[in-house]
Amino acid sequence: MFAAENGLKGDPRLQAISEAIRVVPHFPKTGVYLSIYIYIYILYLYMNNVSRHNNSAIEPQGLQGHCGYFFVDRYRDMDISVVAGIEARGFMFGPSIALAIGAKFVPLRKPRKLPGEVISEAYELEYGTDCLEMHVGAVEPRERAVIIDDLVATGGTLSAATRLLERMGAEVVECACVIGLPEVKGQRRLNGKPLYILVEPREIEHCS
């Protein structure tokens, strides 16, 4: 579901997130739409400091903080022990969310990025195939996990991430993304898992 459908319609923080996002058509290949946080946007998110409120939750300031706030508020009381972030932009939000809710962060990386023993899961993209890997032993059986990424389009990456965690015995409680393309607006579940999305792209820029 979209956050606006979950009692947050009209929240100015969602509006700020939406206004900071652009979608560039036909990238990286013709016919493919992918989110562009734009490089300046990523730097802006990371230039903001973090502060502690009420000695409990870490709340980053600025746009990254807005994103983190919604996810932390949603998951802090759901007994989550694992926040799995998908390379690379899931790494922007996952660690701070994990820290705030008292969970561990588990990176899900592209092939040959993790040392040691890993398990792999291949998946299809709109423009080809790819693979995710996770360390063996990164999660324990029956641990409750959420998966964080920046964007959901076809759901292939999130589905592969779910399979990785479930192969190790973890329970995937929900998949969460900052952006959902309009095509997924009616998609509340992903292979049986709840899907939570903050915003959809505000506009599409036309490129020659």
C-alpha positions in Angstrom: 0.0 0.0 0.0 1.0 3.6 -0.4 1.6 5.6 2.8 -1.1 8.1 1.7 -3.6 5.3 1.8 -2.6 4.5 5.4 -3.7 7.7 7.1 -0.9 9.9 5.8 -2.5 11.7 2.9 -1.6 15.3 2.8 1.5 14.9 5.1 3.9 17.7 4.1 6.9 15.3 4.6 5.6 13.0 1.9 5.1 16.0 -0.3 8.7 17.0 0.2 9.9 13.5 -0.7 7.8 13.4 -3.8 9.0 16.8 -5.0 12.6 15.8 -4.6 12.2 12.8 -7.0 12.4 12.7 -10.8 11.9 9.9 -13.2 14.0 9.8 -16.4 12.5 7.8 -19.2 14.5 5.2 -21.2 17.3 4.8 -18.7 19.3 2.6 -18.7 17.7 1.3 -21.8 14.9 2.5 -24.1 11.5 1.7 -22.7 12.7 1.4 -19.1 11.7 3.8 -16.4 13.9 3.9 -13.3 13.9 6.3 -10.4 16.6 9.0 -10.4 17.4 10.4 -7.0 19.8 12.6 -8.9 23.4 12.6 -7.6 22.9 16.0 -5.9 19.8 14.6 -4.0 21.9 11.7 -2.6 24.6 14.0 -1.4 22.0 16.3 0.1 20.5 13.4 2.1 23.9 12.4 3.5 25.0 15.9 4.4 22.4 16.1 7.1 23.2 15.3 10.7 21.5 12.8 12.9 20.1 13.7 16.3 18.6 11.6 19.2 15.2 12.4 20.6 13.8 11.1 23.9 16.9 8.9 24.2 15.2 6.3 22.0 15.0 6.8 18.2 17.5 8.2 15.8 15.8 10.7 13.6 17.9 12.1 10.7 17.0 15.5 9.5 16.0 16.6 6.0 14.7 14.4 3.2 16.5 11.2 4.3 15.0 11.9 7.8 11.5 12.1 6.4 11.9 8.8 4.7 13.4 7.2 7.8 10.7 8.6 10.0 7.9 6.9 8.2 9.7 3.5 8.1 10.8 3.7 11.7 7.3 4.7 12.9 5.9 1.8 11.0 8.3 -0.9 12.2 9.4 0.1 15.7 6.7 -2.0 17.4 6.6 -5.0 15.0 9.3 -7.0 16.7 11.6 -6.7 13.7 15.2 -8.1 14.2 16.5 -7.7 10.7 16.5 -4.8 8.2 17.8 -6.1 4.9 18.9 -3.4 2.4 19.3 -4.0 -1.3 22.3 -2.6 -3.1 22.8 0.1 -3.5 20.2 2.7 -2.6 18.6 0.4 0.1 21.9 1.1 1.9 20.9 4.8 2.2 18.0 4.0 4.5 18.4 0.6 5.9 21.2 1.1 8.5 19.6 4.2 10.1 16.2 2.4 10.3 17.8 -0.7 11.8 19.6 1.4 14.4 16.5 3.3 15.3 14.4 0.2 15.9 17.1 -1.9 17.5 17.5 -4.4 14.6 20.6 -5.5 12.7 21.3 -4.4 9.2 22.0 -7.1 6.6 23.3 -6.0 3.1 22.0 -7.8 0.0 24.7 -7.2 -2.6 25.5 -7.8 -6.2 27.7 -10.8 -7.1 31.3 -10.9 -5.9 30.9 -8.0 -3.5 30.7 -10.0 -0.2 33.7 -11.9 1.1 33.2 -15.4 2.6 30.4 -17.9 2.0 27.3 -16.5 0.4 24.0 -17.7 -1.1 22.8 -16.3 -4.4 19.4 -15.6 -6.0 19.0 -14.7 -9.6 16.2 -12.5 -10.9 14.9 -10.8 -14.0 14.8 -7.1 -14.6 12.9 -5.0 -17.2 16.2 -4.9 -19.2 18.0 -8.2 -18.4 18.9 -10.4 -15.5 20.9 -9.8 -12.2 21.7 -11.6 -9.0 21.7 -10.8 -5.2 23.9 -12.4 -2.6 23.8 -12.6 1.2 26.3 -13.9 3.7 25.5 -17.4 5.0 24.6 -17.0 8.7 23.6 -13.3 8.3 20.1 -14.2 9.6 18.8 -16.9 11.9 15.7 -19.1 11.5 12.5 -17.4 12.6 14.0 -13.9 12.7 11.5 -11.3 11.5 12.8 -9.1 8.7 11.8 -6.2 6.5 13.4 -5.5 3.1 14.2 -1.9 2.2 14.9 -0.5 -1.3 14.5 2.8 -3.1 12.1 1.7 -5.9 9.7 -1.0 -6.8 8.9 -1.5 -10.5 8.2 -5.1 -11.5 9.1 -6.5 -8.0 11.8 -8.8 -9.3 14.5 -7.5 -7.0 12.3 -7.6 -3.9 11.2 -11.1 -4.8 14.8 -12.3 -5.0 15.6 -10.6 -1.7 12.6 -12.3 -0.1 13.7 -15.7 -1.4 17.3 -15.2 0.0 16.0 -14.4 3.5 13.5 -17.2 3.5 16.1 -19.8 2.4 17.9 -19.0 5.6 14.7 -19.5 7.6 13.8 -15.8 8.3 10.2 -14.5 8.1 9.9 -11.6 5.8 7.2 -9.4 7.4 7.1 -6.7 4.7 8.9 -5.1 1.7 9.2 -1.3 1.8 10.3 1.2 -0.8 10.5 5.0 -1.0 9.0 5.0 -4.6 6.5 2.9 -6.4 5.8 3.4 -10.1 2.2 4.1 -11.0 1.9 0.6 -12.4 2.2 -0.9 -8.9 -0.4 1.3 -7.2 -2.9 -1.5 -6.9 -0.3 -4.0 -5.8 -0.6 -4.3 -2.1 1.3 -7.6 -1.8 4.4 -9.0 -3.5 4.4 -12.8 -3.8 2.3 -12.9 -0.7 4.3 -10.3 1.2 2.9 -6.9 2.2 4.3 -4.0 0.2 4.6 -0.6 1.7 5.5 2.5 -0.5 5.9 6.1 0.5 5.3 8.0 -2.7 4.9 7.6 -6.5 6.9 9.8 -8.9 5.5 13.3 -9.1 6.3 13.8 -12.8 8.2 12.3 -15.7 10.8 14.5 -17.5 10.9 14.1 -21.2 14.3 13.5 -22.7 15.2 13.9 -26.4 
